[in-house]
Amino acid sequence: MFTDVQLTTLPNGVRVISSALAHVQSVAMGIWLGAGSRHETKAQGGASHFLEHLLFKGTPKRSALAISQAVEGRGGYLNAFTQQESTCYYARAGFDRLEPSFDVLADMVLNAKCTEADVEKERQVILEEMLMYRDQPHHYVQELLEEGVWPAHPIGRAIIGTEASVGGMTAADIRAYKAEKYVPPAMVVAFAGAVEHACCVDMVASYFAAIPKGKKPRTVRFDNAGCQVRGRGLAREIEQTHLALGIRLFGRHDEQRHALRVLNTILGENMSSRLFQVVREKHGLAYSIHSGTQHFEETGMLQISAGLDRRRSAKALDLVLREMDRLRTSPVGAGELRRAKDYMVGQLRLGLESTSHQMMWIGDNILSYGRFIDPAETIAAIQQVSAEDIRALAGACFLPERMSVALITPMNDSMTAETAAAVLERF
């Protein structure tokens, strides 16, 4: 998977990491910032996402169209994403387009104009994006769940912001936010593919070495003793009941994270999982049901999502809780445990054959953990997870006080957020 990974830190704090792959003809590159929605005040809600949009709108050197044409017009790919704790601007290109493509990314990050006209135009785009997400119950129910699991905290607020916060931001506000958050100690530049590390370091230094160091953005720590909202819900003119159940857990550095990943795979990660087999295959109550995990610095969540038959949604919730209870009371069988581990290891190896996935892996490693984590280390940790580890973890974490549920239901559905929350209280 990884054969030549090197890391260099520039004097001002910018970290440059590369994974050289001799057998490929392409390169993936990303400029990562340790700044996301959890670094915002309530009034700044959505600023990181707003800024991500604006960086594609143009610089003194390039128009929005020229930015796109400089990469995509030469056969490459250009995009970005914003999360709670990070923002990433990334591109993929042929090996001979490394320097021109990186010039585009660096130009965007360093020199975006963020004019009043661009802000007003993109504000309307983001407000429409907000409405689009709210018209998608499977998406909107996740926002409701996160607000319930982390109430009154930046992690629980929508990454996109609110109508009030997005509507109130000026170009000067966003430029000030960028100047404060986009600083060298919060920056990682990652490359994977047909690259040489020394050349990558020299190239990054030519753009970023002169930037003053600044101070790494700070966050408000989530207090785990805070009270969760047990149930949140909305009724709409829709056909399915959309359910999201969250169990608040530990952060990304906890040693139990590997056992959690195995537990999640067994519970609902894929079509072989217990939830898929019981809720969909055996009882036919859902087309889609899935579980996943989120990890932040000091907190996290195991989440179960499903689109359910509106007439039998209460039965589906009961089946989900039964499978959770089975994990905390009965050890997982040897065969099921082996299949879950084989799936996880196989998915990891398949994914890391891609230059894009390698760039994402090393960039996120440095930003989130401060070091490169060799996949062999992760695989070894997965293989060490025992059936008793999973049972003990489920027993410690599958508790009513850690659970929140969010629902978007058809009008007059028999199951409401209140009735679902009452079911959780009895778990």
VEXDREN-2710 file (C-alpha; in Angstrom, 1 decimal):
% VEXDREN-2710
k/r/px/py/pz
1/MET/0.0/0.0/0.0
2/PHE/2.4/2.7/1.2
3/THR/6.1/2.2/0.3
4/ASP/7.6/5.7/0.6
5/VAL/5.9/8.1/2.9
6/GLN/7.9/11.2/4.1
7/LEU/6.9/14.2/6.2
8/THR/8.6/17.6/6.5
9/THR/7.5/20.6/8.6
10/LEU/8.3/24.1/7.3
11/PRO/9.7/26.6/9.8
12/ASN/6.3/28.4/10.0
13/GLY/4.5/25.1/10.8
14/VAL/3.1/24.0/7.4
15/ARG/3.4/20.2/7.2
16/VAL/4.1/18.5/3.9
17/ILE/3.6/14.8/3.5
18/SER/3.9/12.7/0.4
19/SER/3.4/9.1/-0.6
20/ALA/5.5/8.2/-3.7
21/LEU/4.1/5.5/-6.0
22/ALA/6.4/4.6/-8.8
23/HIS/3.9/2.6/-10.8
24/VAL/1.2/5.3/-11.4
25/GLN/0.9/8.0/-13.9
26/SER/-1.1/10.4/-11.8
27/VAL/-0.9/12.5/-8.6
28/ALA/-3.5/13.5/-6.0
29/MET/-2.9/16.6/-3.9
30/GLY/-4.7/18.3/-1.1
31/ILE/-4.4/21.4/1.0
32/TRP/-5.9/20.5/4.4
33/LEU/-7.0/23.1/7.0
34/GLY/-7.7/22.3/10.6
35/ALA/-10.7/24.6/10.5
36/GLY/-14.3/23.5/10.3
37/SER/-17.7/24.2/11.7
38/ARG/-16.7/23.4/15.3
39/HIS/-14.2/26.3/15.1
40/GLU/-17.1/28.8/14.5
41/THR/-19.1/30.9/16.9
42/LYS/-22.9/30.7/16.6
43/ALA/-22.9/34.0/14.6
44/GLN/-20.2/32.5/12.3
45/GLY/-22.2/29.3/11.7
46/GLY/-21.5/28.1/8.1
47/ALA/-18.4/30.3/7.7
48/SER/-16.1/27.4/6.8
49/HIS/-18.5/26.1/4.3
50/PHE/-19.2/29.6/2.9
51/LEU/-15.5/30.1/2.5
52/GLU/-15.1/26.8/0.7
53/HIS/-17.5/28.0/-1.9
54/LEU/-15.9/31.4/-2.3
55/LEU/-12.4/30.0/-2.9
56/PHE/-13.7/28.7/-6.3
57/LYS/-15.0/32.1/-7.3
58/GLY/-11.8/33.6/-8.4
59/THR/-8.5/35.3/-7.6
60/PRO/-6.7/38.3/-9.0
61/LYS/-4.9/35.8/-11.3
62/ARG/-7.9/33.6/-12.3
63/SER/-11.6/33.8/-12.8
64/ALA/-13.9/31.1/-11.6
65/LEU/-14.0/29.6/-15.1
66/ALA/-10.2/29.8/-15.4
67/ILE/-9.8/27.9/-12.1
68/SER/-12.0/25.1/-13.4
69/GLN/-10.4/25.0/-16.9
70/ALA/-6.8/25.0/-15.5
71/VAL/-7.5/21.6/-13.9
72/GLU/-10.6/20.0/-15.4
73/GLY/-9.8/21.4/-18.8
74/ARG/-6.6/19.5/-18.7
75/GLY/-8.1/16.1/-17.8
76/GLY/-7.9/16.6/-14.0
77/TYR/-10.4/16.8/-11.2
78/LEU/-10.9/19.6/-8.6
79/ASN/-13.1/19.7/-5.6
80/ALA/-13.3/20.5/-1.8
81/PHE/-15.2/19.5/1.3
82/THR/-15.9/21.0/4.7
83/GLN/-16.3/18.9/7.9
84/GLN/-16.7/19.7/11.6
85/GLU/-13.0/19.8/12.2
86/SER/-11.4/20.3/8.8
87/THR/-11.6/21.7/5.3
88/CYS/-9.8/20.2/2.3
89/TYR/-9.2/21.6/-1.2
90/TYR/-8.0/18.8/-3.5
91/ALA/-7.2/17.9/-7.1
92/ARG/-6.1/14.9/-9.1
93/ALA/-4.1/15.2/-12.3
94/GLY/-1.6/13.5/-14.6
95/PHE/1.9/13.4/-13.3
96/ASP/3.0/16.1/-15.8
97/ARG/0.4/18.5/-14.4
98/LEU/1.5/18.4/-10.8
99/GLU/3.0/21.9/-10.6
100/PRO/0.3/23.7/-12.7
101/SER/-2.5/22.0/-10.7
102/PHE/-0.9/22.8/-7.4
103/ASP/-0.5/26.4/-8.5
104/VAL/-4.3/26.6/-8.9
105/LEU/-4.9/25.1/-5.4
106/ALA/-2.4/27.4/-3.8
107/ASP/-3.7/30.4/-5.6
108/MET/-7.3/29.6/-4.4
109/VAL/-6.2/29.2/-0.8
110/LEU/-3.9/32.2/-0.7
111/ASN/-5.5/34.7/-3.0
112/ALA/-9.3/34.2/-3.2
113/LYS/-10.9/37.6/-3.6
114/CYS/-14.0/37.1/-1.5
115/THR/-15.6/40.2/-2.9
116/GLU/-19.0/41.6/-1.8
117/ALA/-20.5/40.6/-5.2
118/ASP/-19.3/37.0/-4.9
119/VAL/-20.5/36.8/-1.3
120/GLU/-24.0/38.0/-2.2
121/LYS/-24.2/35.6/-5.2
122/GLU/-22.9/32.6/-3.3
123/ARG/-25.1/33.4/-0.3
124/GLN/-28.1/32.7/-2.4
125/VAL/-26.5/29.5/-3.7
126/ILE/-25.9/28.3/-0.2
127/LEU/-29.4/29.2/1.0
128/GLU/-30.7/27.1/-2.0
129/GLU/-28.4/24.3/-1.0
130/MET/-29.8/24.5/2.5
131/LEU/-33.3/24.1/1.2
132/MET/-32.2/21.2/-1.0
133/TYR/-30.9/19.3/2.0
134/ARG/-34.1/20.0/3.9
135/ASP/-36.1/18.5/1.0
136/GLN/-34.1/15.3/1.5
137/PRO/-35.4/13.6/4.7
138/HIS/-32.5/11.1/4.9
139/HIS/-30.1/14.0/5.0
140/TYR/-32.1/16.4/7.2
141/VAL/-32.7/13.7/9.9
142/GLN/-28.9/13.5/10.4
143/GLU/-28.8/17.2/11.2
144/LEU/-31.6/16.7/13.7
145/LEU/-29.8/13.8/15.3
146/GLU/-26.4/15.7/15.7
147/GLU/-28.2/18.6/17.3
148/GLY/-29.7/16.2/19.8
149/VAL/-26.4/14.3/20.6
150/TRP/-24.3/17.5/21.0
151/PRO/-26.9/20.1/22.0
152/ALA/-25.8/23.7/22.3
153/HIS/-22.3/22.9/21.0
154/PRO/-20.6/23.7/17.6
155/ILE/-20.2/20.0/16.7
156/GLY/-24.0/19.7/16.9
157/ARG/-24.7/22.6/14.6
158/ALA/-25.2/22.1/10.8
159/ILE/-22.0/22.5/8.8
160/ILE/-23.9/24.6/6.3
161/GLY/-25.0/27.1/9.0
162/THR/-28.5/28.6/9.4
163/GLU/-30.5/31.2/7.4
164/ALA/-29.6/33.8/10.0
165/SER/-25.9/33.1/10.2
166/VAL/-25.4/32.7/6.5
167/GLY/-27.6/35.7/5.8
168/GLY/-25.7/37.9/8.2
169/MET/-22.1/37.3/7.1
170/THR/-20.4/40.0/5.1
171/ALA/-17.3/39.7/2.9
172/ALA/-15.3/41.4/5.5
173/ASP/-16.5/38.8/8.1
174/ILE/-15.4/35.9/5.9
175/ARG/-12.1/37.4/5.0
176/ALA/-11.4/38.0/8.7
177/TYR/-12.4/34.4/9.5
178/LYS/-10.0/33.1/6.8
179/ALA/-7.1/35.2/8.1
180/GLU/-7.7/33.9/11.6
181/LYS/-8.2/30.2/10.7
182/TYR/-6.1/29.5/7.6
183/VAL/-2.7/29.7/9.3
184/PRO/0.4/27.5/8.9
185/PRO/0.0/25.4/12.2
186/ALA/-3.4/24.4/11.0
187/MET/-2.2/23.5/7.5
188/VAL/-1.2/20.1/6.0
189/VAL/-0.4/19.7/2.3
190/ALA/-0.5/16.1/1.1
191/PHE/0.6/14.4/-2.1
192/ALA/0.2/10.8/-3.4
193/GLY/1.3/9.3/-6.7
194/ALA/4.1/10.0/-9.1
195/VAL/5.9/12.5/-6.9
196/GLU/9.3/13.1/-5.2
197/HIS/9.1/14.4/-1.7
198/ALA/11.9/17.0/-2.0
199/CYS/10.2/18.5/-5.0
200/CYS/6.9/18.7/-3.2
201/VAL/8.5/20.4/-0.2
202/ASP/10.2/23.0/-2.4
203/MET/7.0/23.6/-4.3
204/VAL/4.9/24.1/-1.1
205/ALA/7.6/26.3/0.4
206/SER/7.6/28.6/-2.6
207/TYR/4.0/29.4/-2.0
208/PHE/3.5/29.1/1.8
209/ALA/6.9/29.5/3.6
210/ALA/6.6/33.3/3.8
211/ILE/3.2/33.2/5.6
212/PRO/3.5/34.3/9.3
213/LYS/3.0/31.4/11.7
214/GLY/-0.1/32.6/13.5
215/LYS/-2.0/30.7/16.2
216/LYS/-3.7/27.3/15.7
217/PRO/-7.5/27.7/15.9
218/ARG/-8.9/26.7/19.2
219/THR/-12.1/24.8/19.9
220/VAL/-14.6/24.6/22.7
221/ARG/-14.3/21.2/24.3
222/PHE/-17.5/19.1/24.5
223/ASP/-18.5/18.3/28.0
224/ASN/-19.5/14.7/28.1
225/ALA/-21.6/15.3/31.1
226/GLY/-23.9/17.5/29.1
227/CYS/-27.5/16.4/28.7
228/GLN/-28.5/14.9/25.3
229/VAL/-31.9/15.6/23.7
230/ARG/-33.5/12.2/23.8
231/GLY/-35.9/12.7/20.8
232/ARG/-36.3/15.2/18.0
233/GLY/-38.8/14.9/15.1
234/LEU/-40.7/16.5/12.3
235/ALA/-43.8/15.4/10.4
236/ARG/-44.0/16.0/6.6
237/GLU/-45.9/15.0/3.5
238/ILE/-43.7/12.1/2.7
239/GLU/-44.2/8.3/2.3
240/GLN/-41.4/6.8/4.5
241/THR/-40.4/7.2/8.1
242/HIS/-36.7/8.3/8.3
243/LEU/-35.0/7.3/11.5
244/ALA/-31.6/8.2/12.8
245/LEU/-30.4/6.7/16.1
246/GLY/-27.2/7.9/17.7
247/ILE/-25.1/6.6/20.6
248/ARG/-22.7/9.2/21.9
249/LEU/-19.2/7.8/22.4
250/PHE/-15.5/8.6/22.8
251/GLY/-13.1/10.5/20.6
252/ARG/-10.7/9.4/17.9
253/HIS/-7.8/8.8/20.2
254/ASP/-9.5/6.2/22.4
255/GLU/-8.0/2.7/22.1
256/GLN/-11.5/1.2/21.9
257/ARG/-12.0/2.8/18.5
258/HIS/-10.8/-0.4/16.7
259/ALA/-13.3/-2.5/18.6
260/LEU/-16.0/0.0/17.7
261/ARG/-15.2/-0.3/14.0
262/VAL/-15.5/-4.1/14.2
263/LEU/-18.7/-3.8/16.2
264/ASN/-20.1/-1.3/13.6
265/THR/-19.3/-3.7/10.8
266/ILE/-21.1/-6.5/12.5
267/LEU/-24.1/-4.3/13.4
268/GLY/-24.8/-2.4/10.2
269/GLU/-21.9/-1.6/7.9
270/ASN/-22.8/-3.7/4.9
271/MET/-25.3/-6.2/3.4
272/SER/-23.9/-9.0/5.6
273/SER/-24.6/-7.1/8.7
274/ARG/-27.2/-8.0/11.3
275/LEU/-29.4/-5.0/10.8
276/PHE/-29.5/-5.4/7.0
277/GLN/-30.2/-9.1/7.3
278/VAL/-32.9/-8.8/10.1
279/VAL/-34.7/-5.5/9.3
280/ARG/-34.5/-5.7/5.5
281/GLU/-33.9/-9.3/4.4
282/LYS/-35.9/-11.1/7.0
283/HIS/-38.7/-8.7/7.8
284/GLY/-38.8/-6.4/4.7
285/LEU/-39.2/-3.2/6.8
286/ALA/-36.7/-1.1/5.0
287/TYR/-34.9/-0.6/1.7
288/SER/-32.0/1.1/3.3
289/ILE/-30.5/0.6/6.8
290/HIS/-27.0/1.3/7.7
291/SER/-24.7/2.1/10.7
292/GLY/-21.6/4.1/10.8
293/THR/-19.2/6.0/13.2
294/GLN/-18.1/9.6/13.6
295/HIS/-15.0/10.5/15.6
296/PHE/-13.9/14.0/16.7
297/GLU/-11.1/15.0/19.0
298/GLU/-12.9/14.3/22.3
299/THR/-16.2/12.8/21.4
300/GLY/-17.9/10.6/18.8
301/MET/-21.0/8.7/17.8
302/LEU/-22.3/5.4/16.5
303/GLN/-25.2/6.1/14.2
304/ILE/-27.9/3.9/12.7
305/SER/-29.9/5.3/9.8
306/ALA/-32.9/3.8/8.1
307/GLY/-35.8/4.6/5.7
308/LEU/-38.7/2.5/7.1
309/ASP/-42.1/1.3/6.2
310/ARG/-44.4/3.9/7.7
311/ARG/-46.9/1.3/8.9
312/ARG/-44.3/-0.8/10.8
313/SER/-41.6/1.7/11.9
314/ALA/-42.2/0.9/15.6
315/LYS/-41.5/-2.8/14.9
316/ALA/-38.3/-1.8/13.0
317/LEU/-37.0/0.3/15.9
318/ASP/-37.7/-2.7/18.2
319/LEU/-35.7/-5.0/16.0
320/VAL/-32.8/-2.5/15.9
321/LEU/-32.7/-2.3/19.7
322/ARG/-32.9/-6.1/19.9
323/GLU/-29.8/-6.5/17.8
324/MET/-28.0/-3.9/19.9
325/ASP/-29.0/-5.8/23.1
326/ARG/-27.8/-9.0/21.5
327/LEU/-24.4/-7.5/21.1
328/ARG/-24.1/-6.5/24.7
329/THR/-25.4/-9.8/26.1
330/SER/-24.0/-12.5/23.8
331/PRO/-20.5/-12.9/22.4
332/VAL/-20.1/-12.7/18.6
333/GLY/-19.4/-16.0/17.0
334/ALA/-16.0/-16.8/15.7
335/GLY/-17.1/-17.0/12.0
336/GLU/-19.0/-13.7/12.1
337/LEU/-16.1/-12.0/13.8
338/ARG/-13.6/-13.3/11.2
339/ARG/-15.9/-12.2/8.3
340/ALA/-16.2/-8.7/9.8
341/LYS/-12.4/-8.4/10.1
342/ASP/-11.8/-9.8/6.6
343/TYR/-14.3/-7.2/5.2
344/MET/-12.6/-4.3/7.0
345/VAL/-9.1/-5.3/6.0
346/GLY/-10.2/-6.0/2.4
347/GLN/-11.9/-2.6/2.1
348/LEU/-8.9/-0.8/3.5
349/ARG/-6.5/-2.5/1.1
350/LEU/-8.8/-1.9/-1.9
351/GLY/-9.3/1.7/-1.1
352/LEU/-5.6/2.5/-0.6
353/GLU/-4.8/1.3/-4.1
354/SER/-6.1/4.7/-5.3
355/THR/-3.9/7.8/-5.2
356/SER/-6.8/9.9/-4.0
357/HIS/-7.5/7.6/-1.1
358/GLN/-3.8/7.6/-0.2
359/MET/-3.7/11.3/-0.2
360/MET/-6.8/11.5/2.0
361/TRP/-5.4/8.9/4.4
362/ILE/-2.1/10.7/5.0
363/GLY/-3.6/14.1/5.0
364/ASP/-6.2/13.2/7.6
365/ASN/-3.6/11.2/9.6
366/ILE/-1.4/14.2/10.1
367/LEU/-4.2/16.7/10.7
368/SER/-6.1/14.4/13.1
369/TYR/-3.4/12.3/14.8
370/GLY/-0.2/14.3/14.2
371/ARG/1.5/11.3/12.6
372/PHE/1.3/8.9/9.7
373/ILE/-0.5/5.7/10.7
374/ASP/0.8/2.7/8.7
375/PRO/-2.3/0.6/7.6
376/ALA/-0.4/-2.4/8.9
377/GLU/-0.8/-0.9/12.4
378/THR/-4.5/-0.5/11.9
379/ILE/-4.9/-4.0/10.5
380/ALA/-3.0/-5.4/13.5
381/ALA/-5.3/-3.5/15.9
382/ILE/-8.4/-4.8/14.1
383/GLN/-7.1/-8.4/14.2
384/GLN/-6.6/-8.1/18.0
385/VAL/-10.2/-7.3/18.7
386/SER/-11.9/-10.2/20.5
387/ALA/-15.6/-11.1/20.9
388/GLU/-15.3/-10.2/24.5
389/ASP/-14.0/-6.7/23.6
390/ILE/-17.1/-6.2/21.4
391/ARG/-19.5/-7.4/24.1
392/ALA/-17.9/-5.3/26.8
393/LEU/-17.9/-2.2/24.5
394/ALA/-21.6/-2.7/23.7
395/GLY/-22.4/-3.2/27.3
396/ALA/-20.6/0.0/28.3
397/CYS/-22.0/2.2/25.5
398/PHE/-25.4/0.9/24.6
399/LEU/-27.1/2.8/27.4
400/PRO/-30.3/4.9/27.4
401/GLU/-28.4/8.0/28.7
402/ARG/-26.1/7.9/25.7
403/MET/-28.8/7.6/23.1
404/SER/-30.7/10.1/21.0
405/VAL/-33.2/9.5/18.2
406/ALA/-34.4/11.8/15.3
407/LEU/-37.3/11.1/13.1
408/ILE/-38.9/12.7/10.0
409/THR/-42.2/11.0/9.6
410/PRO/-45.3/11.1/7.3
411/MET/-48.2/13.1/8.7
412/ASN/-50.1/11.3/11.4
413/ASP/-47.5/8.5/11.8
414/SER/-48.1/6.4/14.8
415/MET/-44.4/6.7/15.9
416/THR/-43.2/10.1/17.0
417/ALA/-40.0/11.4/18.5
418/GLU/-41.6/11.3/21.9
419/THR/-42.8/7.6/21.6
420/ALA/-39.4/6.6/20.1
421/ALA/-37.5/8.4/23.0
422/ALA/-39.7/6.6/25.5
423/VAL/-38.7/3.2/23.9
424/LEU/-35.0/4.2/24.3
425/GLU/-35.6/5.0/28.0
426/ARG/-36.7/1.5/28.6
427/PHE/-33.8/-0.1/26.7
END
